[in-house]
Amino acid sequence: MAPRSVVRSVVRARPSMARLTQLVLLAAAGALFAATLGTGRIEAAPYYPFFVACLLAVGLYASASGISREVVGDLRLVLVAVSVGVLCKAALIAGVMWLALGQPVAIVLGVAVAQIDPLSVAAMTAGSRLSPRARAILMAWASFDDPVTALLIVYSSALALAWSGTGGQVIGGPAGADLAAYGLNLGANLLLAGGCFAVGWLARRWGLTRRRFWRRWGTAVSVVALVALLAFAAATFLMLGVALVGLFFRPPAAVRLGAVTTGAFWLATFLLGMLLVRGVAVVHGLVLGAATFLAQVVVGLAITWRLPRRDRIQLALSQQNGITAIVLALTLEPSFPRISTVIAPAILVINTIHIVADEVAARVLGGAERTAP
């Protein structure tokens, strides 16, 4: 490989390597902290559900609010990716995990890691060879599939608990797996998003944003409204609703949400490490990680067949997991004990495979370009 190509490869891989190193160190610190202090079952603490829901709400809002409007031209492709694509990926992963475990929890595992982490994608695309169009598609794909999997995890968890005969419910989810409970949950999410949209529309219609009060206090009011929205979504677990709000409610202060999201990622990873002090399911984590990456390759190639070959390959190899998968593991832990011991190593495996596969693909595609007539 030419020296310039080597430099580009190193620069491209550095952000992914840095995030993977952060993940490992933070999880190790959490495990060490729990082992030293003997914190016990933190998932049974009364504050745990709301705290975890807050982390998830922050991550989902940040994902949706970061979607570029440039993706409108490929909206159909993105919608296929986050609907049919996510379902197909979850089904493929769940099928492999069912063969490995033979238990209904395989359904939940298939959904928990099916999404692509938008923060990792943002770091990756900064130095990638993706075309602007493919970059916008991948960012929208990664941002949209987070709330879709958060919604699916509620339904799939209820189904898995019902099939296993253990009963119970996941944090914020319905107590049963009936269609009525799903419909009510979906309706509440849409009502939250519709209500926020109506408030914003009325404020503009009545000219409130042009008044002196808004020019002076508008930023502060927007921040308070955003914090209240995230807290309400966390308390009611209306995660799809808060993600939909992020598509149109983007106050100026939201540009600083990246630091908040990074902080949420650190806290979630540290908390995950505290759960891992009980052990790690290495073999099942390896199977889950490999199945997830292969599912992205299959689905990615299938739904992007109209894109150029280079973009198709890189989109097919774009599977990465981060804050959403981590927080979903924390969310599932009270209802599915030790599920985090499978998801945590799977996240490590997925991100490691991504780094290696992306590097190999870059070298192969780069070599093909140099030898092309």
C-alpha positions in Angstrom: 0.0 0.0 0.0 1.3 3.5 -0.8 2.4 5.7 2.1 -0.4 8.1 1.5 -3.0 5.3 1.6 -1.5 4.0 4.9 -1.9 7.4 6.5 -5.5 7.7 5.3 -6.2 4.2 6.8 -4.7 5.2 10.1 -6.7 8.4 10.3 -9.9 6.6 9.4 -9.5 3.9 12.0 -8.3 6.2 14.8 -11.8 7.5 15.9 -13.2 4.0 16.0 -10.2 2.7 17.9 -10.5 5.5 20.4 -14.2 4.9 21.1 -13.5 1.2 21.5 -10.7 1.9 24.0 -12.9 4.2 25.9 -15.6 1.6 26.1 -13.3 -1.1 27.4 -11.6 1.2 30.0 -14.9 2.6 31.3 -16.5 -0.8 31.6 -13.4 -2.1 33.4 -13.5 0.9 35.7 -17.1 0.1 36.5 -16.4 -3.5 37.2 -13.5 -2.6 39.4 -15.6 0.0 41.3 -18.4 -2.6 41.9 -15.9 -5.3 43.0 -14.2 -2.9 45.4 -17.3 -1.5 47.0 -19.5 -4.5 46.7 -22.5 -2.5 45.4 -24.8 -5.6 45.0 -27.7 -5.7 42.6 -27.8 -2.1 41.4 -30.6 -2.9 38.9 -32.9 -3.4 41.9 -32.4 0.1 43.2 -35.5 2.4 43.1 -33.7 5.1 41.1 -32.4 2.6 38.5 -35.3 2.6 36.0 -35.6 6.4 35.8 -31.9 6.9 35.5 -31.5 4.4 32.7 -34.5 5.8 30.9 -33.0 9.3 31.1 -29.8 8.0 29.4 -31.8 6.4 26.7 -34.0 9.5 26.1 -30.9 11.7 25.8 -29.3 9.3 23.3 -32.5 8.9 21.2 -33.2 12.7 21.0 -29.6 13.4 20.1 -29.7 10.8 17.3 -32.9 12.1 15.8 -32.0 15.8 16.1 -28.7 15.1 14.3 -30.4 13.8 11.1 -29.4 15.9 8.1 -32.2 17.3 5.9 -30.0 16.3 2.9 -31.4 12.8 3.2 -34.8 13.7 1.9 -33.9 12.6 -1.6 -33.2 9.0 -0.2 -35.9 9.0 2.4 -37.5 5.9 0.9 -34.2 3.9 1.2 -33.8 5.1 4.8 -37.4 4.1 5.7 -36.8 0.7 4.2 -33.6 0.4 6.2 -35.1 1.3 9.6 -38.3 -0.7 9.1 -37.8 -3.8 7.0 -34.0 -3.7 7.5 -34.2 -3.6 11.3 -36.8 -6.3 11.4 -34.8 -8.5 9.1 -31.6 -8.0 11.0 -33.3 -8.7 14.3 -34.9 -11.9 12.9 -31.5 -13.1 11.5 -29.7 -12.4 14.8 -32.5 -13.9 16.9 -32.5 -17.1 14.7 -28.8 -17.6 15.3 -29.1 -16.9 19.1 -32.1 -19.3 19.3 -29.9 -22.1 17.9 -27.2 -21.1 20.4 -29.4 -20.6 23.5 -32.7 -22.3 22.7 -34.5 -19.8 24.9 -37.1 -16.9 24.1 -34.5 -14.4 25.3 -32.9 -14.8 21.8 -35.7 -12.6 20.4 -34.7 -9.8 22.7 -31.0 -10.2 22.0 -31.8 -9.9 18.3 -33.4 -6.5 18.7 -31.0 -5.1 21.4 -28.0 -5.0 19.0 -29.8 -4.5 15.7 -29.2 -0.7 15.6 -26.1 1.2 14.3 -24.6 3.7 16.7 -24.9 7.3 15.2 -22.0 8.6 17.4 -19.6 6.0 16.1 -20.9 6.6 12.5 -20.3 10.3 12.9 -16.7 9.7 13.9 -16.2 7.1 11.2 -17.6 9.1 8.3 -15.4 12.1 9.0 -12.4 10.3 7.4 -14.2 7.7 5.2 -14.4 7.5 1.5 -18.1 7.4 1.5 -19.8 9.6 -1.1 -21.8 12.6 0.4 -25.0 10.8 -0.5 -24.0 7.5 1.2 -22.7 9.5 4.2 -26.1 11.2 4.6 -27.9 7.9 4.2 -25.8 6.1 6.8 -26.2 9.0 9.3 -30.0 9.0 8.8 -30.1 5.2 9.0 -28.1 5.1 12.2 -30.2 7.9 13.8 -33.6 6.5 12.8 -33.0 2.9 13.8 -32.3 3.8 17.4 -35.9 4.7 18.3 -37.2 1.9 16.2 -35.2 -0.7 18.2 -36.1 1.0 21.4 -39.8 0.6 20.5 -39.3 -3.0 19.4 -37.4 -3.9 22.5 -40.5 -3.1 24.6 -42.7 -5.4 22.4 -40.2 -8.2 22.0 -39.5 -8.3 25.7 -43.1 -8.7 26.5 -43.3 -11.5 24.0 -40.2 -13.2 25.3 -41.4 -13.0 28.9 -44.8 -14.4 28.0 -43.2 -17.3 26.0 -40.8 -18.1 28.8 -43.6 -18.2 31.4 -41.7 -16.0 33.8 -44.0 -13.1 33.5 -43.1 -9.5 34.4 -42.3 -6.6 32.1 -39.4 -4.6 30.9 -38.8 -1.1 32.2 -41.6 1.1 30.8 -43.1 -1.7 28.8 -46.6 -3.2 28.8 -47.4 -6.0 31.2 -48.7 -8.2 28.4 -47.9 -9.0 24.8 -51.3 -8.2 23.5 -52.0 -5.9 20.6 -54.1 -3.5 22.7 -51.1 -2.7 24.9 -48.9 -2.2 21.9 -51.4 0.1 20.3 -51.8 2.2 23.5 -48.0 2.5 23.8 -47.6 3.5 20.2 -50.5 6.0 20.4 -49.0 7.6 23.5 -45.7 8.1 21.7 -47.5 9.7 18.7 -49.6 11.9 21.0 -46.4 13.2 22.7 -44.8 14.0 19.4 -48.0 15.5 17.9 -48.6 17.6 21.0 -45.1 19.1 20.9 -45.5 19.8 17.2 -48.8 21.6 17.8 -47.3 23.8 20.5 -44.4 24.8 18.2 -46.8 25.5 15.3 -49.1 27.6 17.5 -46.1 29.6 18.9 -45.0 30.4 15.3 -48.5 31.1 14.2 -49.1 33.6 17.0 -45.7 35.2 16.4 -44.5 34.4 20.0 -40.9 33.8 18.7 -40.7 37.3 17.3 -41.6 39.1 20.5 -39.1 40.8 22.7 -39.5 38.3 25.5 -38.5 35.5 23.3 -35.5 37.3 21.9 -34.3 37.8 25.5 -35.3 34.5 27.2 -36.0 32.2 24.2 -32.8 30.2 24.7 -33.4 29.6 28.4 -37.0 28.7 27.8 -36.0 26.2 25.0 -33.5 24.5 27.4 -36.0 24.2 30.1 -38.6 22.8 27.7 -36.0 20.3 26.3 -35.1 19.1 29.8 -38.7 18.8 30.8 -39.4 16.9 27.6 -36.6 14.4 28.2 -37.6 14.0 31.9 -41.2 13.3 30.9 -40.2 10.8 28.2 -38.0 9.0 30.7 -40.7 8.9 33.4 -43.3 7.5 30.9 -40.8 5.6 28.7 -42.1 7.3 25.5 -38.9 6.9 23.6 -40.3 6.9 20.1 -42.1 10.1 20.9 -39.0 11.9 22.1 -37.1 10.8 19.0 -39.9 12.1 16.7 -39.8 15.4 18.6 -36.0 15.6 17.8 -36.9 15.7 14.1 -38.5 19.2 14.4 -37.6 20.6 17.8 -34.0 21.7 17.5 -33.4 24.7 19.7 -30.0 26.5 19.4 -28.9 25.0 22.7 -29.2 21.5 21.1 -25.9 22.0 19.3 -24.2 21.4 22.7 -26.1 18.2 23.2 -23.1 16.3 21.9 -21.2 16.8 25.1 -24.2 15.6 27.1 -24.6 12.5 24.9 -20.9 11.7 25.4 -21.4 12.0 29.1 -24.4 9.7 29.0 -22.3 7.2 27.0 -19.6 7.3 29.7 -22.1 6.9 32.5 -23.9 4.1 30.7 -20.7 2.2 30.0 -19.5 2.6 33.6 -22.8 1.3 34.8 -22.6 -1.6 32.4 -19.2 -2.5 33.8 -20.7 -2.6 37.3 -23.1 -5.3 36.1 -20.2 -7.3 34.5 -18.5 -7.8 37.8 -20.6 -11.0 38.0 -19.0 -12.4 34.9 -19.1 -12.3 31.1 -20.7 -14.8 28.7 -17.8 -14.8 26.3 -18.9 -17.6 23.9 -22.5 -16.3 23.6 -21.3 -12.8 23.3 -19.0 -13.8 20.4 -21.8 -15.6 18.6 -24.1 -12.6 19.1 -21.5 -10.2 17.8 -20.6 -12.2 14.8 -24.3 -12.8 13.9 -25.0 -9.1 14.2 -22.3 -8.0 11.9 -23.1 -10.7 9.3 -26.8 -9.7 9.5 -25.8 -6.1 8.7 -23.8 -7.3 5.7 -26.7 -9.3 4.3 -29.3 -6.6 4.9 -27.0 -3.8 3.9 -26.2 -5.3 0.5 -29.8 -6.2 -0.1 -31.4 -2.8 0.4 -28.6 -0.7 -1.2 -28.4 -2.5 -4.5 -29.0 0.6 -6.5 -26.0 2.5 -5.0 -22.5 2.4 -6.4 -20.4 -0.6 -5.5 -18.0 1.2 -3.1 -20.9 2.7 -1.1 -22.7 -0.6 -1.0 -19.7 -2.4 0.5 -19.0 0.3 3.1 -22.6 0.5 4.1 -22.8 -3.2 4.5 -19.7 -3.1 6.8 -21.0 -0.2 8.9 -22.4 -2.1 11.9 -21.2 -0.5 15.1 -22.8 -0.4 18.5 -22.6 2.2 21.2 -24.8 4.0 23.7 -28.2 2.7 22.6 -27.1 -1.0 22.8 -25.5 -0.3 26.1 -28.5 1.4 27.6 -30.9 -1.2 26.2 -28.7 -3.8 28.0 -29.1 -1.8 31.2 -32.9 -1.6 30.6 -33.3 -5.3 30.0 -31.2 -6.4 33.0 -33.9 -6.3 35.7 -36.3 -8.5 33.6 -33.6 -10.7 31.9 -30.9 -11.3 34.6 -27.4 -11.5 33.2 -28.4 -10.4 29.7 -25.8 -7.7 29.9 -23.1 -10.4 30.2 -24.0 -11.4 26.7 -24.6 -8.0 25.1 -21.4 -6.4 26.5 -18.9 -8.7 24.9 -21.0 -8.7 21.7 -20.6 -4.9 21.4 -16.8 -5.4 21.8 -16.8 -8.1 19.1 -19.0 -6.0 16.7 -16.8 -2.9 16.9 -13.6 -4.9 16.6 -14.9 -6.7 13.5 -16.0 -3.4 12.1 -12.5 -1.9 12.5 -10.8 -4.9 10.8 -13.4 -5.2 8.0 -13.3 -1.5 7.3 -9.5 -1.6 7.0 -9.5 -4.6 4.8 -12.2 -3.2 2.5 -10.4 0.1 2.3 -7.2 -1.7 1.1 -9.0 -3.9 -1.4 -11.0 -1.0 -2.8 -8.0 1.2 -2.9 -6.0 -1.4 -4.7 -8.8 -1.9 -7.2 -8.8 1.8 -8.0 -5.1 1.9 -8.6 -5.2 -1.1 -11.0 -8.2 0.0 -12.9 -7.5 1.1 -16.5 
